[in-house]
Amino acid sequence: METLRVERSGGVVQVTMDRPEKKNAINATMFSELRETLIQIERNDDDRCLVLSGSAGDFCTGADLSDQGGPTTDLSRPGIVRMREMNELALALHKLTVPAIAKVDGLAVGAGLSLALGCDLIVASDRARFSMIFARRGLSPDLGASWLLPRLVGMAKAKELSFLGDMVEASAALSMGLVNCVVAVDELDVTVDELAGRLAQGPTLALGLAKTLLNQSFATSMPQALEDEARAQAINFESADTIEAIRAFIAKRPPEFKGR
């Protein structure tokens, strides 16, 4: 690919945004390649965990506003059409049924922060910095940030971050619940590799169903949530991984999950 590096090992797919000269800003090609890569991961049963990162010490600085053919800058097409194309990427990440980890070093701002928020877990280095920088560019949040951010940090803090666009250091991001974990920069790769390995060896079907239940939990009632849980468990009951887990429990040994 032109803008991504994709590596697979042990069920983990490492996707690295690779435009270091632009601090991994997203141009039209990267939008397309990210969307297609997520679709491929969803279709590949051997892919059981996604790790999304950036190259050369930064995660992603958002949309590349110097790319005249990009979704935010291509004036030859209506803005709503361009934005709906961007939304396809956000939805592909949101609907991904395998766990997704954002490995954030350096800057994650604008749409880059939106991408990180769209992952299930965010592990950041102690030099990571975050900003909902949209307002400073005369823009409002996109790529799902308006839906994701309040669910992580609460409405009041989400408005503060969105209205002011201030830069947030890693320690503050951890305190407000924006990220799951902050580690020293030289421990970032090892920490994420261990976490991704655990997730890739987990019961992929059950994890995907749990992700769906949690994602829709704010938009459903308790009775509906219980019904959704019942349907998810009924699916799990028929899976080889659940049968293996029960056998392993009885035999007092660790389960060996095969995934979906």
C-alpha positions, 0 to 999 in steps of 0.5 A, a space after each residue: 500500500 502507498 500510505 499504510 504498512 500492514 503486518 500479520 502475526 499470531 492473529 494480530 494485524 498491525 496497521 501503521 499509518 505511514 506518512 511520516 513527512 506529514 506526521 501521518 496526516 490522512 490524505 485521500 489515499 489513506 482514507 481509502 486504504 484504511 477503509 479497505 484494510 478494515 473490510 479485509 480484516 472483518 472478512 479474514 477469520 485469521 485476523 483476531 485483533 487490530 493494532 492501529 498506530 502511526 510511524 516515526 513517533 506520531 499517531 496521526 495529525 488528522 486530515 491532510 488539509 494540503 491534499 486538494 483531493 482529500 475528503 475535506 478539501 476537494 471543492 469539486 464535490 459537495 461537502 456532504 458527499 465527501 463527508 459521507 465517504 469519510 463516515 464509511 471509514 468511521 463505521 468500518 472501524 466501529 463495526 469491526 467485530 475483533 478488538 481494536 487497540 490504538 497505540 498512540 505515540 506523539 500527536 493524535 489530533 483532529 480526525 487522528 484522535 477520532 480514529 483512536 477513539 474509534 478503537 476499543 482500547 487506547 494505550 498511549 506513551 507518556 509523550 503522547 498528546 491529544 487535541 480535538 483541534 477542529 475548532 481551531 481550523 474552523 471545523 466541528 468534530 467528525 469521524 465519529 468524535 461527537 458520539 465517541 468522546 462524551 461516552 468516554 469523558 462525559 458531556 461537559 468535558 467533551 464540550 470543553 475539549 471540542 470548543 477549545 481544542 486545547 492540547 492534552 498531555 498523556 497524564 491528563 488524558 488518563 485522568 479524564 478517561 480518554 485513554 486506558 493506559 499510559 506507559 513509558 515510550 520505550 515500553 509502548 511496543 511491549 505493552 501493546 504486543 502483550 495486550 494484543 496477543 491476549 486478545 488475539 488468543 481470546 474467544 473472538 466470537 464472544 468478544 465481538 458480541 460483547 463489543 456490539 452489546 456495549 456499543 449499543 448500550 446507551 441507546 437501548 432499554 434494560 429489557 432490550 439489553 437483556 434480550 440482546 444479551 440472551 441472543 448473544 449467549 445463545 450464539 455463544 452456546 453453539 460455538 466451539 470456543 464456549 464448549 472448549 472453555 467449559 471442557 477446560 474448566 472441568 479439566 482445570 486447564 487453560 482453554 485454547 480458543 480457536 476464534 470465530 
